[in-house]
Every structure is written in structure tokens, then in C-alpha cells.
């Protein structure tokens, strides 16, 4: 399972993860991880499932 340190520490009422062992810690912001993924692949194919929306 992949999550940020907020959730891993039980934040947002996700207490079931608090105190569990960490198998791999990547000290990098989520936005940077996503940007690197896109930069490396040049093109990212996505499927729309309408489970979220952007509100401006």
C-alpha cells in the first residue's frame, strides 16, 4: 500500500495504519513523484471513470 505520511500516521481517521511497519520510505513529495513519472514516460494513457471532478 502506498500513502503519504499523514495517512500512515493515522491521520484522517485511518488509525488502522498507525504504528504499522514501513517497508519503504521515499522522502519525496507526491507531486514530484507524479511529475517524474510523466516526464519519464512522455505520454500517459488514462481512462475516465468519473469518480472525481475539478471545481474552479
Backbone torsions as a table, in degrees:
resi	resn	phi	psi	omega
1	UNK	NA	139.8	179.6
2	UNK	-114.6	132.9	177.8
3	UNK	-159.0	164.8	177.4
4	UNK	-81.1	170.3	-175.5
5	UNK	-68.0	-25.0	176.6
6	UNK	-61.9	-51.6	179.3
7	UNK	-67.8	-40.7	-179.3
8	UNK	-61.8	-28.7	178.7
9	UNK	-86.3	6.1	177.6
10	UNK	96.3	3.3	-179.5
11	UNK	-63.1	153.2	180.0
12	UNK	69.5	27.4	-179.1
13	UNK	65.2	26.2	174.8
14	UNK	-97.2	55.1	-174.6
15	UNK	-66.0	-18.7	-179.5
16	UNK	-66.2	-15.3	179.3
17	UNK	-97.1	-16.4	-176.2
18	UNK	-62.2	128.3	177.2
19	UNK	80.5	2.0	179.0
20	UNK	-77.7	155.1	-178.6
21	UNK	-66.1	143.1	176.5
22	UNK	-99.3	120.8	-178.6
23	UNK	-83.1	-34.8	179.3
24	UNK	-152.0	128.0	178.9
25	UNK	-110.1	121.1	179.0
26	UNK	-111.9	102.7	-176.2
27	UNK	-78.4	67.4	-177.8
28	UNK	-143.0	143.3	178.1
29	UNK	-63.4	146.6	179.2
30	UNK	-56.9	-41.7	-179.3
31	UNK	-61.8	-38.4	178.7
32	UNK	-68.1	-39.0	176.7
33	UNK	-60.9	-45.3	-179.6
34	UNK	-66.4	-43.2	179.1
35	UNK	-60.6	-45.0	178.6
36	UNK	-61.2	-40.0	178.1
37	UNK	-58.9	-47.1	-178.6
38	UNK	-68.1	-42.9	179.2
39	UNK	-60.2	-42.6	-178.6
40	UNK	-66.9	-36.1	-173.8
41	UNK	-94.7	-14.5	180.0
42	UNK	66.8	-42.8	179.4
43	UNK	-131.0	133.3	178.5
44	UNK	-122.8	120.2	178.5
45	UNK	-87.3	133.9	-179.3
46	UNK	-129.1	156.3	174.4
47	UNK	-117.6	138.8	179.5
48	UNK	-90.1	126.2	175.8
49	UNK	-122.3	6.5	174.3
50	UNK	55.1	32.9	178.7
51	UNK	-96.2	7.4	176.7
52	UNK	-157.6	165.4	177.8
53	UNK	-150.6	158.6	178.0
54	UNK	-101.1	127.8	178.4
55	UNK	-113.8	121.4	-179.8
56	UNK	-99.1	NA	NA
